[in-house]
């Protein structure tokens, strides 16, 4: 089982002018030899939004937590790798199955190629 950290992007809410503010979110993914994938339910947001109203004006600030979030995700991935190396198993109660790796055996078995042709 391969364990890796990956980065996605999420909307953390509107800025003062109403525009969406996006920042990274870090997750830990497990992938088996066939290409099946699972994402750990614990995610690590790379941003925190603070909003307040001062004299009727909305004040919005975003704190960059990306380095901290990435380090926490790396720590979780490391702990999972160590547990697997020591003979442990993944407790799938804490993992959510996601799309298989592109082009993998699991990808072909699940008919993703057909889906790709129909909806891409």
Residue frames as a rotation matrix with the C-alpha (Angstrom) as fourth column:
UNK 1
0.587 0.810 0.000 0.00
0.810 -0.587 0.000 0.00
0.000 0.000 -1.000 0.00
UNK 2
-0.514 -0.706 0.487 1.41
0.698 -0.674 -0.240 3.38
0.498 0.217 0.840 -1.02
UNK 3
0.430 0.568 -0.702 0.71
0.856 -0.503 0.117 6.30
-0.286 -0.651 -0.703 1.32
UNK 4
-0.579 -0.618 0.532 1.10
0.763 -0.640 0.086 9.85
0.287 0.456 0.842 0.04
UNK 5
-0.206 0.457 -0.865 0.10
0.426 -0.754 -0.500 13.41
-0.881 -0.471 -0.040 0.84
UNK 6
-0.455 0.063 0.888 -1.74
0.855 -0.249 0.455 15.30
0.250 0.966 0.060 -1.82
UNK 7
-0.780 0.125 -0.614 -2.92
0.136 -0.923 -0.361 18.86
-0.611 -0.365 0.702 -2.14
UNK 8
-0.152 0.792 0.592 -6.35
0.973 0.014 0.231 19.97
0.175 0.611 -0.772 -3.29
UNK 9
-0.953 -0.083 0.292 -7.88
0.066 -0.995 -0.069 23.44
0.297 -0.047 0.954 -3.45
UNK 10
-0.214 0.911 -0.353 -10.95
0.975 0.221 -0.023 24.60
0.057 -0.349 -0.935 -1.52
UNK 11
-0.122 0.307 0.944 -13.03
0.163 -0.932 0.325 27.74
0.979 0.194 0.064 -1.30
UNK 12
-0.622 -0.202 -0.756 -12.63
0.759 0.078 -0.646 29.33
0.190 -0.976 0.104 2.14
UNK 13
0.206 0.824 -0.527 -15.40
0.827 -0.434 -0.356 31.86
-0.522 -0.363 -0.772 1.68
UNK 14
0.619 0.123 0.776 -15.84
0.648 -0.637 -0.416 35.27
0.444 0.761 -0.474 0.16
UNK 15
-0.615 -0.781 -0.111 -13.42
0.765 -0.556 -0.325 38.15
0.192 -0.285 0.939 0.48
UNK 16
-0.540 0.384 -0.749 -14.63
0.295 -0.747 -0.596 41.62
-0.789 -0.542 0.290 1.48
UNK 17
-0.558 0.308 -0.771 -15.65
-0.731 -0.622 0.281 42.28
-0.393 0.720 0.572 -2.12
UNK 18
0.425 0.867 0.262 -17.47
-0.684 0.497 -0.534 38.94
-0.593 0.047 0.804 -2.44
UNK 19
0.242 -0.413 -0.878 -14.88
-0.809 0.413 -0.417 37.12
0.536 0.811 -0.235 -4.54
UNK 20
0.980 0.097 -0.173 -14.16
-0.003 0.878 0.478 33.50
0.199 -0.468 0.861 -3.60
UNK 21
0.231 -0.934 0.272 -10.93
-0.972 -0.236 0.016 32.91
0.049 -0.268 -0.962 -1.72
UNK 22
0.912 0.048 -0.408 -9.24
-0.108 0.986 -0.126 29.61
0.396 0.159 0.904 -2.48
UNK 23
0.087 -0.891 0.446 -6.37
-0.996 -0.078 0.037 27.96
0.002 -0.447 -0.894 -0.63
UNK 24
-0.400 -0.311 -0.862 -4.85
-0.456 0.884 -0.107 24.48
0.795 0.350 -0.495 -0.39
UNK 25
0.561 0.434 0.705 -6.21
-0.814 0.441 0.377 21.60
-0.147 -0.786 0.601 1.65
UNK 26
-0.466 -0.808 -0.361 -3.88
-0.812 0.552 -0.190 18.68
0.353 0.205 -0.913 2.38
UNK 27
0.675 0.688 0.267 -5.03
-0.733 0.666 0.137 15.07
-0.084 -0.289 0.954 2.58
UNK 28
-0.504 -0.769 0.394 -3.47
-0.687 0.633 0.357 11.63
-0.524 -0.091 -0.847 2.96
UNK 29
0.499 0.640 -0.584 -4.20
-0.865 0.406 -0.293 9.04
0.050 0.652 0.757 0.29
UNK 30
-0.249 -0.483 0.839 -3.63
-0.383 0.845 0.373 5.28
-0.890 -0.229 -0.395 0.29
UNK 31
0.370 0.320 -0.872 -3.33
-0.929 0.131 -0.346 3.37
0.003 0.938 0.345 -2.97
UNK 32
0.406 -0.202 0.891 -3.12
-0.191 0.935 0.299 -0.38
-0.894 -0.291 0.341 -3.42
UNK 33
-0.576 -0.777 0.254 -1.27
0.029 0.292 0.956 -2.26
-0.817 0.559 -0.145 -6.18
UNK 34
-0.259 0.574 0.777 -4.38
0.930 0.364 0.041 -2.38
-0.260 0.733 -0.628 -8.40
UNK 35
-0.807 -0.090 0.584 -4.86
0.325 -0.892 0.312 1.39
0.493 0.442 0.749 -8.23
UNK 36
0.366 0.908 -0.202 -7.76
0.685 -0.116 0.719 1.53
0.630 -0.402 -0.665 -5.76
UNK 37
-0.659 -0.596 0.458 -7.54
0.198 -0.726 -0.659 4.68
0.726 -0.343 0.596 -3.67
UNK 38
0.414 0.706 -0.574 -8.78
0.836 -0.047 0.546 5.85
0.359 -0.707 -0.610 -0.29
UNK 39
-0.248 -0.423 0.871 -8.51
-0.008 -0.898 -0.439 9.29
0.969 -0.116 0.220 1.33
UNK 40
-0.664 -0.029 -0.747 -8.20
0.727 0.210 -0.654 9.65
0.176 -0.977 -0.118 5.10
UNK 41
0.349 0.930 0.119 -11.18
0.845 -0.367 0.389 11.48
0.405 -0.036 -0.913 6.59
UNK 42
0.424 -0.275 -0.863 -8.87
0.547 -0.681 0.486 13.94
-0.721 -0.679 -0.138 8.38
UNK 43
0.424 -0.290 0.858 -8.06
0.760 -0.401 -0.511 16.92
0.493 0.869 0.051 6.18
UNK 44
-0.066 -0.592 -0.803 -5.71
0.832 -0.477 0.284 19.79
-0.551 -0.649 0.524 6.89
UNK 45
0.796 0.456 0.397 -6.89
0.602 -0.659 -0.451 23.20
0.056 0.598 -0.800 5.65
UNK 46
-0.215 -0.963 0.161 -4.17
0.963 -0.237 -0.129 25.58
0.163 0.127 0.978 4.54
UNK 47
-0.692 0.061 0.720 -6.11
0.047 -0.990 0.129 28.68
0.721 0.124 0.682 5.51
UNK 48
-0.365 0.654 -0.663 -8.28
0.909 0.097 -0.405 30.15
-0.200 -0.750 -0.630 8.23
UNK 49
-0.323 0.374 0.869 -10.84
0.440 -0.754 0.488 32.89
0.838 0.540 0.079 7.57
UNK 50
-0.564 0.186 -0.804 -11.56
0.722 -0.360 -0.590 35.67
-0.400 -0.914 0.069 10.06
UNK 51
-0.428 0.488 0.761 -14.52
0.466 -0.602 0.648 37.97
0.775 0.632 0.030 9.44
UNK 52
-0.391 0.345 -0.853 -15.91
0.807 -0.318 -0.498 40.80
-0.443 -0.883 -0.154 11.53
UNK 53
0.288 0.522 0.803 -18.00
0.751 -0.643 0.149 43.89
0.594 0.561 -0.577 11.04
UNK 54
-0.483 -0.463 -0.743 -16.59
0.786 -0.604 -0.134 47.26
-0.387 -0.649 0.655 12.07
UNK 55
-0.480 0.394 -0.784 -18.96
-0.181 -0.919 -0.351 50.24
-0.858 -0.027 0.512 11.88
UNK 56
0.533 0.841 -0.088 -21.03
-0.339 0.117 -0.933 48.40
-0.775 0.527 0.348 9.29
UNK 57
0.330 -0.500 -0.801 -18.06
-0.919 0.023 -0.393 47.43
0.215 0.866 -0.452 7.12
UNK 58
0.994 -0.014 0.109 -17.15
-0.004 0.987 0.160 43.79
-0.110 -0.159 0.981 6.65
UNK 59
0.200 -0.979 -0.029 -13.50
-0.979 -0.200 0.022 43.11
-0.028 0.024 -0.999 7.42
UNK 60
0.991 0.115 0.067 -12.18
-0.108 0.989 -0.104 39.76
-0.078 0.096 0.992 6.17
UNK 61
0.096 -0.995 -0.031 -8.71
-0.991 -0.098 0.087 38.32
-0.090 0.023 -0.996 6.73
UNK 62
0.929 0.095 -0.358 -7.24
-0.174 0.965 -0.196 34.99
0.327 0.244 0.913 5.72
UNK 63
0.357 -0.821 0.445 -4.40
-0.789 -0.010 0.614 33.41
-0.500 -0.571 -0.651 7.67
UNK 64
0.338 -0.346 -0.875 -2.00
-0.686 0.546 -0.480 31.23
0.644 0.763 -0.053 5.67
UNK 65
0.373 -0.160 0.914 -1.66
-0.751 0.526 0.399 27.88
-0.545 -0.835 0.076 7.44
UNK 66
0.797 0.066 -0.600 -0.36
-0.522 0.575 -0.630 25.93
0.304 0.816 0.493 4.43
UNK 67
-0.228 -0.948 -0.221 3.05
-0.590 0.315 -0.744 25.04
0.775 -0.039 -0.631 5.91
UNK 68
-0.577 0.100 0.811 1.48
-0.760 0.298 -0.578 23.86
-0.299 -0.949 -0.096 9.17
UNK 69
0.492 0.864 0.110 -1.27
-0.722 0.475 -0.503 21.96
-0.487 0.168 0.857 7.34
UNK 70
0.545 -0.362 -0.756 1.19
-0.557 0.518 -0.649 20.24
0.626 0.775 0.081 5.02
UNK 71
-0.567 -0.802 0.187 3.42
-0.648 0.294 -0.703 19.26
0.509 -0.520 -0.687 7.96
UNK 72
-0.271 0.553 0.788 0.44
-0.774 0.362 -0.520 17.76
-0.573 -0.750 0.330 9.80
UNK 73
0.775 0.541 -0.326 -0.57
-0.621 0.556 -0.553 15.77
-0.118 0.631 0.767 6.72
UNK 74
0.130 -0.825 -0.550 3.02
-0.562 0.396 -0.727 14.54
0.817 0.404 -0.412 6.29
UNK 75
-0.641 -0.336 0.691 3.05
-0.768 0.258 -0.587 13.50
0.019 -0.906 -0.423 9.95
UNK 76
0.291 0.822 0.489 -0.15
-0.706 0.530 -0.470 11.47
-0.646 -0.208 0.734 9.53
UNK 77
0.764 -0.049 -0.643 1.20
-0.538 0.501 -0.678 9.83
0.355 0.864 0.356 6.37
UNK 78
-0.291 -0.955 -0.064 4.43
-0.668 0.250 -0.701 8.96
0.685 -0.161 -0.711 8.18
UNK 79
-0.453 0.187 0.872 2.54
-0.790 0.370 -0.489 7.39
-0.414 -0.910 -0.020 11.10
UNK 80
0.682 0.730 0.042 0.43
-0.598 0.590 -0.542 5.30
-0.421 0.345 0.839 8.70
UNK 81
0.467 -0.597 -0.652 3.55
-0.565 0.367 -0.739 4.17
0.681 0.713 -0.166 6.80
UNK 82
-0.566 -0.717 0.406 5.26
-0.751 0.245 -0.614 3.17
0.341 -0.652 -0.677 10.06
UNK 83
-0.054 0.640 0.767 2.21
-0.753 0.478 -0.452 1.24
-0.656 -0.602 0.456 11.23
UNK 84
0.859 0.357 -0.367 2.03
-0.512 0.570 -0.643 -0.64
-0.021 0.740 0.672 7.93
UNK 85
0.111 -0.916 -0.385 5.77
-0.610 0.243 -0.754 -1.38
0.784 0.319 -0.532 8.02
UNK 86
-0.652 -0.325 0.685 5.33
-0.758 0.305 -0.577 -2.83
-0.021 -0.895 -0.445 11.50
UNK 87
-0.957 0.265 -0.120 2.73
0.235 0.947 0.220 -5.27
0.172 0.183 -0.968 10.19
UNK 88
-0.530 0.801 -0.278 -0.37
0.046 -0.300 -0.953 -3.21
-0.847 -0.518 0.122 10.94
UNK 89
-0.486 0.479 0.731 -3.34
0.872 0.206 0.445 -2.74
0.063 0.853 -0.518 8.66
UNK 90
-0.914 0.253 0.317 -5.32
-0.190 -0.958 0.216 0.29
0.358 0.137 0.923 7.60
UNK 91
-0.573 0.803 -0.161 -8.54
0.549 0.231 -0.803 0.76
-0.608 -0.549 -0.574 9.56
UNK 92
-0.796 0.228 0.561 -10.91
0.485 -0.315 0.816 1.64
0.362 0.921 0.140 6.73
UNK 93
0.216 0.852 -0.477 -13.41
0.973 -0.226 0.038 3.13
-0.075 -0.472 -0.878 9.21
UNK 94
0.266 -0.216 -0.940 -11.35
0.295 -0.910 0.292 6.32
-0.918 -0.355 -0.178 8.83
UNK 95
-0.807 -0.572 -0.149 -10.87
-0.026 -0.218 0.976 6.28
-0.590 0.791 0.161 5.07
UNK 96
0.353 0.908 -0.227 -13.20
-0.268 -0.135 -0.954 7.15
-0.896 0.398 0.195 2.18
UNK 97
-0.166 -0.387 0.907 -12.87
0.727 0.573 0.378 5.35
-0.666 0.722 0.186 -1.14
UNK 98
0.195 0.142 -0.970 -12.29
-0.412 -0.886 -0.212 7.66
-0.890 0.441 -0.115 -4.09
UNK 99
0.869 0.153 -0.470 -11.66
-0.493 0.183 -0.851 7.33
-0.044 0.971 0.235 -7.83
UNK 100
0.663 -0.667 0.340 -9.03
0.532 0.739 0.412 4.77
-0.526 -0.092 0.846 -8.80
UNK 101
-0.170 -0.836 -0.522 -5.71
-0.074 -0.517 0.853 5.86
-0.983 0.183 0.026 -10.26
UNK 102
0.535 0.384 -0.753 -5.99
-0.700 -0.298 -0.649 6.88
-0.473 0.874 0.109 -13.89
UNK 103
0.223 -0.398 -0.890 -5.19
-0.849 0.370 -0.378 4.00
0.480 0.839 -0.255 -16.24
UNK 104
-0.621 -0.502 0.601 -4.77
-0.760 0.574 -0.306 1.46
-0.191 -0.647 -0.738 -13.44
UNK 105
-0.895 0.301 -0.329 -6.23
0.188 0.924 0.333 -2.03
0.404 0.236 -0.884 -13.32
UNK 106
-0.526 0.724 -0.446 -8.89
0.641 -0.006 -0.767 -0.79
-0.558 -0.690 -0.461 -10.87
UNK 107
-0.477 0.296 -0.828 -9.67
-0.470 -0.882 -0.044 2.09
-0.743 0.368 0.559 -13.26
UNK 108
-0.735 0.159 -0.659 -10.33
-0.591 0.326 0.738 -0.34
0.332 0.932 -0.146 -16.10
UNK 109
-0.843 0.398 -0.362 -12.26
0.476 0.865 -0.158 -2.78
0.251 -0.305 -0.919 -13.89
UNK 110
-0.466 0.678 -0.569 -14.61
0.453 -0.370 -0.811 -0.09
-0.760 -0.636 -0.135 -12.62
UNK 111
0.151 0.561 0.814 -15.50
0.984 -0.006 -0.179 0.98
-0.096 0.827 -0.553 -16.14
UNK 112
0.220 -0.112 -0.969 -13.97
0.277 -0.945 0.172 4.41
-0.935 -0.306 -0.177 -15.73
UNK 113
-0.849 -0.523 0.079 -12.76
0.192 -0.166 0.967 4.24
-0.493 0.836 0.241 -19.34
UNK 114
-0.386 0.801 0.457 -16.38
0.868 0.148 0.474 3.94
0.312 0.580 -0.753 -20.50
UNK 115
0.468 0.552 -0.690 -17.44
0.783 -0.621 0.035 6.75
-0.409 -0.556 -0.723 -18.17
UNK 116
-0.282 -0.699 -0.657 -14.60
0.208 -0.713 0.669 8.92
-0.936 0.052 0.347 -19.47
UNK 117
-0.905 -0.061 0.422 -15.70
0.422 0.016 0.907 8.41
-0.062 0.998 0.011 -23.08
UNK 118
-0.079 0.983 0.164 -19.34
0.933 0.014 0.361 9.21
0.352 0.181 -0.918 -22.30
UNK 119
0.747 0.507 -0.431 -18.91
0.659 -0.650 0.379 12.22
-0.088 -0.567 -0.819 -20.03
UNK 120
-0.111 -0.865 -0.489 -15.56
0.634 -0.440 0.635 13.79
-0.765 -0.240 0.598 -20.83
